[in-house]
């Protein structure tokens, strides 16, 4: 006979099924040099008012992305139980160790949280976090929002996104939620590699899922923070958790599921971008020059667009190397 599954070592310090506003932690035991019997304390808020839908809201899945943490800290501070029907679970710093280190990956084990799902209950600290979210929090949720932006290495036009899914009913629900978030751009998204992503396992669980890319460069701007703060309230209204209608403004529909959208660098060099984010691009237009960095007077490599649309993403640092994502030219949906 097989042994029963091992329970998660992560212990919530607050209830999930009691009305009111509760603020506490997900406590993950981690023995390390600084604290032999220590724990990682992942902040969490649960705001509940009777029966109704549950929204699971997460930021800092990657620790160098800040719009989500800003919007969710503000929401946890401002949202009152009497304002809602149902439950809102708020985790501003999903990957707390990476967030405090301002890193994409965790300093505890070097693992990228958003590439290690479904995780392992007996795995590394990051794998244990993934296991807990998938098996303990996602089952509670009806709608899931996971904030992202470009971190230190990418910059994006601010968009909310939904993926192509096998279920037309589920895909329609995700697209409707994405449109309700109402970022300046709404993207139908194809991931480069969806294996191990939080997005994938949440969608596989049948949930309505929305993600974002709201800027980048390892910081948030006043504009992207406003988009993030407004978007989450729009989503809660769409879900019937907050009263009122979503605050809707203009949004441009873009798509990376058709065409040759992704452009990768093939040499080391100094990046000169020739097109700004959001600018229109035609196929074969020059996107960037890559100048040599080991001598002077040499010719640059010209990178041409393989798609017609607009520049939705670009490499952010000034230096670039082979394999880096240089640009994403998304198709515009008329």
C-alpha positions in Angstrom: 0.0 0.0 0.0 1.2 3.5 -0.8 1.8 5.9 2.0 -0.8 8.7 2.5 0.3 12.1 0.9 2.5 14.2 3.2 0.8 17.4 4.4 2.2 20.7 3.4 4.6 22.2 5.9 3.2 25.6 5.3 0.9 26.8 8.1 -1.5 29.7 7.7 -1.7 31.9 10.8 -5.2 33.3 9.9 -8.6 31.6 9.1 -10.0 31.4 5.5 -13.6 30.7 6.5 -14.4 33.4 9.1 -16.0 36.7 8.3 -14.0 39.9 8.8 -10.5 41.2 7.7 -7.7 38.9 8.8 -4.0 39.7 8.3 -1.2 37.2 8.9 1.2 34.9 7.3 1.8 31.6 5.5 4.6 30.2 7.7 7.1 28.0 5.8 9.8 26.3 7.9 13.2 26.8 6.3 16.4 25.9 8.1 19.2 28.1 6.9 22.5 29.7 8.1 20.7 32.8 9.4 18.1 30.8 11.4 18.5 27.1 12.1 14.8 26.6 13.1 13.5 29.6 11.2 10.6 30.2 8.9 9.8 32.2 5.8 6.8 34.4 6.6 4.7 35.1 3.5 2.2 37.9 4.2 -1.5 37.1 3.4 -4.8 38.8 4.0 -8.2 37.2 3.9 -11.3 39.5 3.7 -14.6 37.7 3.9 -18.3 38.7 4.1 -20.7 35.8 3.9 -21.3 33.5 1.0 -20.1 34.5 -2.5 -17.3 34.1 -5.0 -13.7 33.9 -3.9 -10.9 35.9 -5.7 -7.3 34.8 -5.2 -5.0 37.8 -5.9 -1.2 37.4 -6.1 1.8 39.6 -6.8 5.6 39.2 -6.8 5.5 35.7 -8.3 8.8 37.1 -9.5 10.5 39.2 -6.9 11.6 42.1 -9.2 8.1 43.1 -10.4 6.3 45.7 -8.3 2.9 46.8 -9.7 1.2 43.8 -8.2 2.6 44.3 -4.7 1.7 48.0 -4.8 -1.9 47.4 -5.9 -2.4 44.5 -3.5 -0.9 46.3 -0.5 -3.3 49.2 -1.2 -6.3 46.9 -1.6 -5.6 45.0 1.6 -5.3 48.3 3.4 -8.4 49.9 1.9 -10.9 47.0 1.4 -13.5 46.6 4.1 -15.6 43.4 4.7 -18.8 45.3 4.4 -17.9 46.4 0.9 -17.8 42.8 -0.5 -19.8 39.6 -1.0 -17.7 36.5 -0.7 -14.0 36.4 -0.1 -10.8 38.0 -1.3 -7.5 36.3 -0.6 -4.6 38.7 -1.1 -0.9 37.6 -1.3 1.2 40.7 -2.3 4.5 38.9 -2.2 3.9 35.3 -3.4 7.6 34.6 -3.7 8.6 36.5 -0.5 12.3 35.4 -0.5 12.7 36.6 -4.1 10.8 39.8 -3.4 13.1 40.8 -0.5 16.1 40.0 -2.7 14.7 41.9 -5.7 15.3 38.8 -7.8 13.4 36.8 -10.4 14.4 33.6 -8.7 14.6 32.7 -5.0 17.8 33.3 -3.2 17.0 30.2 -1.0 17.2 27.6 -3.9 17.7 29.5 -7.1 14.3 28.3 -8.4 11.9 30.3 -10.5 8.5 30.0 -8.8 6.6 30.5 -12.1 8.4 27.6 -13.7 8.2 25.0 -10.9 4.5 24.2 -10.7 2.9 21.8 -9.6 5.7 22.0 -7.0 6.5 19.3 -4.4 5.4 19.1 -0.8 8.8 17.5 0.0 10.8 19.7 -2.4 12.9 22.9 -2.1 11.3 26.0 -0.4 10.1 27.4 -3.7 8.6 24.0 -4.7 6.8 23.9 -1.4 5.3 27.3 -2.0 4.1 26.2 -5.4 2.5 23.0 -3.9 0.7 25.0 -1.3 -0.8 27.5 -3.7 -1.9 24.9 -6.2 -3.3 22.4 -3.6 -4.5 24.7 -0.8 -5.4 28.1 -2.2 -6.4 27.6 -5.9 -9.2 25.1 -4.9 -10.8 27.9 -2.8 -10.9 30.3 -5.7 -13.4 31.1 -8.5 -11.2 33.7 -10.2 -7.5 34.2 -10.0 -5.4 37.3 -10.8 -1.6 37.0 -10.9 0.2 40.3 -11.6 3.4 40.4 -13.6 5.6 43.0 -15.3 8.9 42.8 -17.0 11.2 42.9 -14.0 14.8 44.0 -14.5 15.3 42.6 -18.0 12.1 43.4 -20.0 9.7 46.3 -20.5 6.1 45.9 -21.8 3.2 48.0 -23.0 0.8 47.6 -20.0 -1.5 44.7 -20.8 -3.8 42.2 -19.2 -3.7 38.8 -20.8 -5.7 35.6 -21.3 -4.5 32.4 -22.9 -5.9 30.2 -25.7 -7.6 27.3 -23.9 -9.1 24.0 -25.0 -12.4 24.9 -23.3 -14.3 27.6 -25.2 -16.4 28.3 -22.2 -13.4 28.7 -19.9 -11.6 30.8 -22.5 -14.6 33.1 -22.9 -14.7 33.6 -19.1 -11.0 34.4 -19.0 -11.3 36.9 -21.9 -14.3 38.6 -20.2 -12.3 39.0 -17.0 -9.3 40.3 -18.9 -11.4 42.9 -20.6 -13.0 43.9 -17.3 -9.5 44.5 -15.8 -9.2 47.0 -18.7 -5.5 47.6 -19.0 -4.6 49.9 -21.9 -3.8 46.8 -23.9 -5.6 43.4 -23.8 -3.5 40.5 -25.1 -4.5 37.0 -26.3 -1.2 35.3 -25.3 0.9 32.4 -26.4 3.7 31.6 -23.9 7.1 30.7 -25.2 7.0 27.6 -22.9 4.0 27.2 -20.5 5.4 24.1 -18.7 5.6 24.7 -14.9 3.7 28.0 -15.0 1.2 29.0 -12.3 -1.0 30.2 -15.2 -1.1 26.6 -16.6 -2.0 24.8 -13.5 -4.6 27.3 -12.5 -6.2 27.0 -15.9 -5.9 23.2 -15.8 -7.9 23.4 -12.5 -10.8 25.1 -14.5 -10.5 28.5 -12.9 -11.0 31.9 -14.5 -7.5 33.3 -14.8 -6.1 36.7 -15.6 -2.4 37.7 -15.7 -0.7 41.0 -16.6 2.5 42.6 -17.9 2.3 46.2 -16.7 5.7 47.7 -17.5 9.2 46.7 -16.4 12.7 47.7 -15.9 12.6 46.6 -12.2 10.4 49.4 -11.1 6.8 50.7 -11.2 5.7 54.1 -12.6 2.9 56.2 -11.5 0.9 55.2 -14.6 1.5 51.4 -14.2 0.6 51.5 -10.5 -2.6 53.3 -11.3 -3.5 50.7 -13.9 -2.8 47.9 -11.4 -4.8 49.5 -8.7 -7.8 50.2 -10.9 -7.7 46.8 -12.6 -8.0 44.7 -9.5 -11.1 46.6 -8.4 -12.5 46.3 -11.9 -12.0 42.5 -11.7 -13.7 42.3 -8.3 -16.7 44.2 -9.7 -16.7 41.8 -12.7 -16.7 38.8 -10.3 -19.6 40.2 -8.3 -17.5 40.6 -5.2 -17.6 44.4 -5.2 -20.7 46.4 -6.1 -20.8 48.5 -9.3 -19.6 48.2 -12.8 -16.0 48.1 -13.9 -14.5 51.4 -14.8 -13.9 50.9 -18.5 -11.7 53.0 -20.8 -10.1 52.5 -24.2 -8.1 49.3 -24.7 -6.3 48.0 -27.8 -6.6 44.2 -28.5 -3.3 42.6 -29.4 -2.3 39.0 -30.0 0.8 36.8 -29.9 -0.9 33.6 -31.0 -0.5 34.3 -34.7 2.5 35.5 -36.7 6.2 35.4 -35.8 6.0 37.7 -32.8 9.1 36.8 -30.6 12.6 38.0 -31.6 15.7 36.6 -29.9 19.2 37.9 -29.9 22.0 35.9 -31.5 25.1 37.9 -30.5 26.6 39.9 -27.7 26.4 43.7 -28.1 25.2 47.1 -27.2 21.5 47.4 -27.9 20.1 50.5 -29.7 16.3 50.2 -29.9 14.8 51.9 -33.0 11.1 51.6 -32.1 9.4 52.6 -28.9 6.9 50.5 -27.0 3.5 50.8 -28.6 4.8 52.1 -31.9 3.5 50.5 -35.1 5.8 48.1 -36.9 5.7 46.5 -40.3 7.2 43.2 -41.3 10.9 43.8 -42.2 11.1 47.1 -40.5 14.3 47.6 -38.5 13.6 47.1 -34.7 17.1 47.5 -33.3 20.8 47.7 -33.9 23.3 45.6 -32.0 26.7 47.3 -31.8 29.9 45.5 -31.1 31.4 46.0 -27.7 34.9 44.6 -28.2 36.1 47.0 -30.8 35.2 50.4 -32.4 34.3 51.2 -35.9 32.5 48.0 -36.7 29.1 47.6 -38.4 26.1 46.9 -36.2 23.8 44.0 -36.7 20.3 45.1 -37.9 17.4 43.2 -36.3 14.3 43.3 -38.6 10.7 42.6 -37.5 9.3 39.3 -38.6 5.7 40.5 -37.9 3.4 43.4 -38.5 1.8 45.0 -35.5 3.1 47.0 -32.6 6.1 46.7 -30.3 4.6 45.1 -27.2 7.9 44.2 -25.4 11.6 45.0 -25.5 14.8 44.0 -23.8 15.4 46.5 -21.1 19.2 46.6 -20.2 21.5 48.3 -22.6 23.7 45.2 -23.1 22.3 42.1 -24.7 23.6 38.5 -25.3 22.6 35.5 -27.4 19.3 34.0 -26.3 17.9 37.1 -24.7 14.4 38.1 -25.8 15.0 41.3 -27.8 11.5 42.2 -28.8 7.9 41.1 -29.1 5.9 42.5 -32.0 2.3 41.7 -31.3 -0.4 41.6 -33.9 -3.2 44.2 -33.6 -6.7 42.8 -33.6 -9.0 45.0 -35.6 
